[in-house]
Amino acid sequence: MPSRLVFIPGLVGLALVLQAACTPVPTARNGRDAGSLAAAYAAAGRWVEASREIRIALRREPRNASLHLQAADIHEKVGALLRAAENLDSATRLAPTDPGAWAARAAFETRRGRVDSAYVAARRAHQLAPEDTELAFAFARAAERAGLEEEARAVRRRFADPAGDAAAAGGGAE
């Protein structure tokens, strides 16, 4: 009788081990979006794990500009600024017409105190999406920091009065 009692829990334990071994672990490496696991770690504030997972994702999809943008954010959070800059370079090279990539670059350069680089990136983002108010004002702030006050004022006037610069500049009919 005692041998049956030992045998049954042993079978149950073996079944659980086999089930666990045969059940796929839900990771980005088995069909989910390549950056989703890194995003989950980042959302939990687990930056080292997020950094590891985004590097794995980039090895699988090195030409994915969105992954490079995600990687830049994660790498900046862990203090790997050179790696973050490289990811932003890759993102803007892979998606040169994506205003979001250029805006991310401008924000990164601003945080690093690189005024001229931030201005160039913000200007490119604004050129790619000239009607985007948020990008326009980000460009105006970058122009101001770069000492280009007149350019900043012109952008602000344009968005303060969408009907035309003349009326906003005081050149309208009286």
N, C-alpha and C positions, 0 to 999 in steps of 0.2 A: 504494500500500500504506500509506504513512504516514497518508493521510487517513482510512482505515477505522479505524485505531487511535485517532485523535482522536475520531472520530464515535461509537464504541461507548461510551467512558467518558462522553462528553457526554450520550448517551441515558440511561445509568445515573444520572448526576447529576440530570438533569431528572426522571427517574422518582422519585427519592428526594425531591426538592423538592416534587413534586406530591403524593406520599404524605403528607409532613409537613403540607402545606397542607390536605389533605382529612381528616386524622385529627383528631377532636375532642380538645382538651386536657381531661383530667379535672379539672374544677373544680366548685365548688359552683354555678356559674352555668349549668351545663348538665344539671341533673337530680339531682345528688346533694343530700344534706341541706344545707340552707342554711348551717349553721354548721360543716360538716365541714372545710372548707379552713382556716377560722380556727382550729379545734381542732388541726389538723395543724401549723400555724405555731406555735401556742402550745406544743404538746408539744415542738417543736424549740427553744423559747426565742426564737423570732423574733417578738417582741412587736409591733414596728411593723407588720409584715406582717399579723399576727393582728388587730391593731386595724383596719387598712384593710379586711380581708376581712369582719370582723364588722359594720362599718358598711355595707358593700355588702349583706350578708345582711339587715340590719335595714331597709334601704330596700326590699328585695323583700318582707319579711314583718314589717311594723312592729307587728303585733298578736300576735307570737309571744313569750310570756312566757319560754320557755326560752332563746330567743336573747338576750333582754334580760339574763337571769342570766349567760349566757356572756359577754356584752359587758361586764357590770359587772366580772367577774373579770379580763378582759383589760385593760380600761381602768384598773383599779386597779394592775395590774402595770406599766403604762407611766407611771403617775403622774397620769393624768387623773381625779382624784378627783371632780370635779364631774360629769363625764360618767358615771362609775361610779355615783354617787348617783342621777343621773337615770335610768339603766338600772334600778336597783333600785326606784325609785319606779314606773316603768312596769311592771316585773314584778309587783309587789304589787298594782298597780291592775288589770292584765289578768288576774291569777290570785289574787284575794283569799283564796281558800280553800286555797291551796297552802302547806303548812307549810314546805316547802323554801325558798320565796321569802322568807318571813319570817325563817327561820333565817339565810339568806344576808345579809339586811338587818341582823340582829342582830350577826352576826360582823363585818360591815363597819363598823358603828357602834362596836363594841368596839375594833377596830383604830384607829379615828380618835379614840378617847378620849371618845366621846359617850355617857356612861353612861346617861342618861335615855332617849335614843332607842334604845339597845341593849336596855334593859329592856323598853320597850314592844314592840319587834319580837319579842324572845324570848318574852314573855308571849303574844303573838298566835300564834306558832308552837306553843307548848305547848297553848294552848286548842284549836287545830285538830287536834292529834294528842296527846291527853292520855295515851295509853298508850306513847308513844315515849320510852323511857328516855333516849336521847341528848339529845333536845330538852328533856326535863324537867330534866336536870342542867345543860344550857346555860342554861335559864331560872333555875335556882337560883343559878348563878354570876352571872348578870346582876342578879338581885335582891340578892345580897350586895354587888356593886359599887355598887349604887344605895342601899345603906344599909338594905335591907329584910331584915335577918337572920332575923326570925321567918318571913317568907314563904319564904325559902330553906330554913330548917330544916323547915318543913312539907312542902315538896316532897320533900326528901331522906328524911324519915320515911316518906312515902307509898311511895316506891320501895324503901326498905330493907325494909319490911314490907308486901307487897301485900295481906295479909289485913285490914289496917285500921290507922288512925292510933293508936287507943287503946292497943293493945299496944306499939307502937313508942314511944309517948310515956310509957310507964310506967304506963298506966292499966289494964293487964290484970289478970285475977284472979290472986291469990297463994295 
